[in-house]
């Protein structure tokens, strides 16, 4: 686990961009990511799968909000916004889903970053932003004015969980994972200055050293590239983050799963194990 241990913190070292104006330059309002992961109350509970009480963990309609929200039992819910933002920073390639007025339900992969006004209180007024190739048919849908809300999904690490880690042979495999869903309307950014500022914010999160090279490109070349993309911003109206990490198993079973992931697991399993460690109550 020596190589896998620092992965989460290494990924978390990328910066997030804050600023209230889409034209903010890359070197303004830049804050480091919120790295601290606070554990959630259900994670350390010693709950056997068979002995989970309906009162504490009801897997019924009272346990989740069903309207437009993915199925998320309470013990898998991560309501802390810092977790969601860290997930975006570590796994920026999202899936943008929308109802295209012409083609119906559509999805496209697109890297995104998050931002928020520098004077906003925690959790208020944040957004996602990115850009698409102008040739992408989904651009017409974004610019149609007919979209109400779009759905964006970020997928984090995931791994197969063998029933060999459980106490009883009367068990079946499952899959542990982290995922984030974000809802909001779309604001199109199609002026050259706005798109230039958007690209500089994207560059600042992924390769800050490239910013100087971008600024040094010939103006006509920049103009051509900016004309070939359409930017967008999605003000977040609601979001749900789900961390299915065997919280519904007892402590001994969880320990065996974690030991396997840390010492014998793939890179993906080791990253998932790091989330488990970070979310443990301090």
ChimeraX attribute file (.defattr): number of C-alpha atoms within 10 A of each C-alpha:
attribute: neighborCount
match mode: 1-to-1
recipient: residues
	/A:1	13
	/A:2	8
	/A:3	8
	/A:4	18
	/A:5	15
	/A:6	14
	/A:7	16
	/A:8	19
	/A:9	14
	/A:10	10
	/A:11	14
	/A:12	21
	/A:13	17
	/A:14	19
	/A:15	19
	/A:16	25
	/A:17	24
	/A:18	24
	/A:19	21
	/A:20	15
	/A:21	12
	/A:22	19
	/A:23	18
	/A:24	19
	/A:25	19
	/A:26	22
	/A:27	12
	/A:28	11
	/A:29	16
	/A:30	18
	/A:31	14
	/A:32	13
	/A:33	16
	/A:34	15
	/A:35	14
	/A:36	13
	/A:37	18
	/A:38	15
	/A:39	19
	/A:40	16
	/A:41	11
	/A:42	18
	/A:43	20
	/A:44	16
	/A:45	14
	/A:46	16
	/A:47	17
	/A:48	16
	/A:49	15
	/A:50	9
	/A:51	10
	/A:52	16
	/A:53	12
	/A:54	10
	/A:55	7
	/A:56	11
	/A:57	16
	/A:58	15
	/A:59	17
	/A:60	9
	/A:61	10
	/A:62	11
	/A:63	16
	/A:64	16
	/A:65	12
	/A:66	11
	/A:67	7
	/A:68	9
	/A:69	14
	/A:70	15
	/A:71	17
	/A:72	19
	/A:73	19
	/A:74	17
	/A:75	23
	/A:76	20
	/A:77	17
	/A:78	23
	/A:79	14
	/A:80	15
	/A:81	16
	/A:82	18
	/A:83	21
	/A:84	21
	/A:85	21
	/A:86	24
	/A:87	21
	/A:88	25
	/A:89	22
	/A:90	20
	/A:91	18
	/A:92	22
	/A:93	17
	/A:94	21
	/A:95	19
	/A:96	19
	/A:97	18
	/A:98	20
	/A:99	19
	/A:100	19
	/A:101	16
	/A:102	10
	/A:103	10
	/A:104	10
	/A:105	10
	/A:106	15
	/A:107	16
	/A:108	13
	/A:109	14
	/A:110	16
	/A:111	18
	/A:112	23
	/A:113	24
	/A:114	24
	/A:115	23
	/A:116	22
	/A:117	16
	/A:118	16
	/A:119	11
	/A:120	13
	/A:121	10
	/A:122	10
	/A:123	11
	/A:124	12
	/A:125	16
	/A:126	20
	/A:127	20
	/A:128	21
	/A:129	23
	/A:130	22
	/A:131	21
	/A:132	18
	/A:133	16
	/A:134	16
	/A:135	11
	/A:136	12
	/A:137	14
	/A:138	23
	/A:139	19
	/A:140	14
	/A:141	19
	/A:142	22
	/A:143	16
	/A:144	11
	/A:145	12
	/A:146	11
	/A:147	15
	/A:148	10
	/A:149	17
	/A:150	17
	/A:151	20
	/A:152	23
	/A:153	21
	/A:154	23
	/A:155	19
	/A:156	20
	/A:157	20
	/A:158	20
	/A:159	20
	/A:160	11
	/A:161	19
	/A:162	13
	/A:163	16
	/A:164	14
	/A:165	18
	/A:166	20
	/A:167	13
	/A:168	9
	/A:169	9
	/A:170	7
	/A:171	13
	/A:172	11
	/A:173	11
	/A:174	12
	/A:175	12
	/A:176	15
	/A:177	17
	/A:178	20
	/A:179	20
	/A:180	22
	/A:181	19
	/A:182	22
	/A:183	22
	/A:184	19
	/A:185	16
	/A:186	20
	/A:187	15
	/A:188	19
	/A:189	21
	/A:190	18
	/A:191	13
	/A:192	18
	/A:193	15
	/A:194	21
	/A:195	23
	/A:196	24
	/A:197	17
	/A:198	25
	/A:199	19
	/A:200	23
	/A:201	31
	/A:202	23
	/A:203	16
	/A:204	21
	/A:205	19
	/A:206	15
	/A:207	11
	/A:208	17
	/A:209	10
	/A:210	13
	/A:211	17
	/A:212	10
	/A:213	9
	/A:214	14
	/A:215	12
	/A:216	10
	/A:217	11
	/A:218	9
	/A:219	10
	/A:220	9
	/A:221	10
	/A:222	16
	/A:223	13
	/A:224	10
	/A:225	13
	/A:226	21
	/A:227	15
	/A:228	12
	/A:229	19
	/A:230	23
	/A:231	24
	/A:232	24
	/A:233	22
	/A:234	22
	/A:235	21
	/A:236	21
	/A:237	14
	/A:238	12
	/A:239	18
	/A:240	20
	/A:241	24
	/A:242	22
	/A:243	24
	/A:244	21
	/A:245	25
	/A:246	22
	/A:247	21
	/A:248	22
	/A:249	21
	/A:250	20
	/A:251	17
	/A:252	14
	/A:253	21
	/A:254	20
	/A:255	13
	/A:256	14
	/A:257	22
	/A:258	23
	/A:259	15
	/A:260	17
	/A:261	22
	/A:262	21
	/A:263	13
	/A:264	12
	/A:265	19
	/A:266	14
	/A:267	16
	/A:268	14
	/A:269	25
	/A:270	28
	/A:271	23
	/A:272	25
	/A:273	26
	/A:274	19
	/A:275	19
	/A:276	19
	/A:277	15
	/A:278	14
	/A:279	21
	/A:280	15
	/A:281	14
	/A:282	9
